[in-house]
Amino acid sequence: MIVNARMYSVTPAAAEAWKVLLREIVRRAGLTAEVLDYPAPARLEGLWSRADLLAVFMCGWPFAQKRFAVQPVVAPVTRIAAEEGLPGQYRTLFIVPQESTARRLEDTFGGRLAYTNPESHSGYNAVRYHLSAYFSETRKALYSERVGPLVTPRRVVETLIAGKADVGPLDSYAWSLLCQHEPELIRHVRILTHSAPAPMPLLVASKTVDPQTILALQTAFLALNAQHDAALLQPLALQEFIAPPADAWDVVNDRAEIAFARGYQTLR
């Protein structure tokens, strides 16, 4: 069996901290698993298609679509979400270069929009839903160019800094990790606005993993707390883990349907 946190291995320090946490969870659960390296640009869909997943991060969008044979384990509660009273949720941040003159999202219209990939909620689906409110019969193209797929949140930041795009989405948890571990990188961009909150990406296991193993994993994750496990949670800007119901992520399907009903199927 394998464990993996590629989705939130946004810096070398974050990647190592996730490996430490996942190894410790597997140990506390009395299980055995390999911490698999699966670096970008390898497609996450290839990882999620495997039949040996024990605790692997998955985006809520493909999970809600039931595209892969997986079951939920837990979802993280970030420190910032806990402080905002939104445990287990996150947002898509619309970010621009620090020197951008834009003060509202509308100021970026007509420019170049970066995105991660069409299978991502934070990097595409949430962007589509948010932008669909601005789409109309008289405004059928919001941007002159789409820049992507960039695959990772970090590449969105790097693309904006390089002047190759004017605005782009960033997962708010990825933002927290970059602020904590690479402030010199993140200082070159700023937040313009943000999307409605949505359930955090979750750790999943393959459908074939038995209920006793899932329970052991959940018990180990849910026992983590900021006071006693600070060495594991603090480097990852986390408060704790929770186990939401499997239908918690259905809201992202609803938002896709709303964007489609508004006539805004693809970013443009």
Sequence and secondary structure as in RCSB ss.txt:
>XXXX:A:sequence
MIVNARMYSVTPAAAEAWKVLLREIVRRAGLTAEVLDYPAPARLEGLWSRADLLAVFMCGWPFAQKRFAVQPVVA
PVTRIAAEEGLPGQYRTLFIVPQESTARRLEDTFGGRLAYTNPESHSGYNAVRYHLSAYFSETRKALYSERVGPL
VTPRRVVETLIAGKADVGPLDSYAWSLLCQHEPELIRHVRILTHSAPAPMPLLVASKTVDPQTILALQTAFLALN
AQHDAALLQPLALQEFIAPPADAWDVVNDRAEIAFARGYQTLR
>XXXX:A:secstr
 EEE GGG  SHHHHHHHHHHHHHHHHHTT   EE    TTS HHHHHT S EEEEEE HHHHHTT SSEEEEEE
EEEHHHHHTT TTEE EEEEEETT    SGGGGTTSEEE S TT IIIIIHHHHHHHTT BTTB  S SEEE   
 SHHHHHHHHHTTS SBEEEEHHHHHHHHHH HHHHTTEEEEEE   EE  EEEEETTS HHHHHHHHHHHHT  
TTT HHHHGGGTEEEEE   GGGGHHHHHHHHHHHHTT  S  
